Amino acid sequence: MEELLGRIIAGKVTDENEKDYYVQASGTTFRLDKAEIKKPLKLGSVFKGFAYENEGHDMQITRDAPAAQVDHYGLGTVVRSQRTLGVFVNIGLPNKDIVVSLDDLPDIMELWPQQGDQLMIALREDAKQRLWGVLADGDIYQAIAQPAKKHMQNANVVARSYQLKLVGTRVITDHFELGFIHPSERETEPRLGEELHARVIGVREDGTLNLSLRPRTYEAIDDDSAMLLAALQHSEGGKLDFSDKSDPADIKAYFGISKGQFKRAIGHLLKDRQITQHDGALWLNQSPATTSDDDQPAE
């Protein structure tokens, strides 16, 4: 079976029944589902298709070749995992999922891909003629990558993690820019193959992105803080005649929240340096302090 499975091969149509044609290549007979064929095949004709062993251990050939093949990489979707084996990946075959071995997955099972995550894999055939998924390495991602543009600074991007390291997570965006997420720019470590919604905090000279999974400050604040900030933004001169010393009834009447909630909201905005409090009033910082690109963690 060497150099047959996981590849596009050519074989001769030798037989048929009501449901299938039978295609022979190098002494091996493959089943071809007639539902794939629009125009009937003649016995003795040559058929080219993708060869594999299906879940029922029958040799099968299909004209609908997946992108992932031996020596060819393509995206597949994780459908399930098995602790003692690895993860099963749907590459587009109707009756065959491809296993990525646990030996190629993170040591921590919580970081394994979950159902719906995607992996870029190629195929390999082992000595027992079984097909396995091979994860794309950094060189493959470098080969398909596009350089990021400077104007992407602070943009939102959708990315997928492909390499998990102690120094951080390597990702590729849906537009094929490479990115890096430092551990300080995430709450939890992403899974392998997980889709991530990130923002650009730096565009490096080599065309790769520094990314963050943390929300922008205005996205991170709670509802009460957001309401208070909006009130200041719409006030005359960015000032409100309230403070943490204001009467609870006045606070309730104007903002609709308790004094305790009001003080917590003030504390949050003061901590983020979005407001100041003096002379018995709250003042909006017109140019709140932000972290510059130069202060972002480097890989």
Beta strands, then each sheet from edge to edge (+ up, - down):
strand 1: 8-16
strand 2: 20-25
strand 3: 28-33
strand 4: 46-53
strand 5: 59-62
strand 6: 74-82
strand 7: 86-90
strand 8: 98-101
strand 9: 118-125
strand 10: 131-135
strand 11: 156-165
strand 12: 168-173
strand 13: 178-181
strand 14: 195-203
strand 15: 209-212
strand 16: 239-240
strand 17: 275-278
strand 18: 281-284
sheet 1: 3+ 2- 1+ 4- 5+
sheet 2: 6+ 7- 8+ 10+ 9- 6+
sheet 3: 11+ 12- 13+ 15+ 14- 11+
sheet 4: 16+ 18- 17+
end
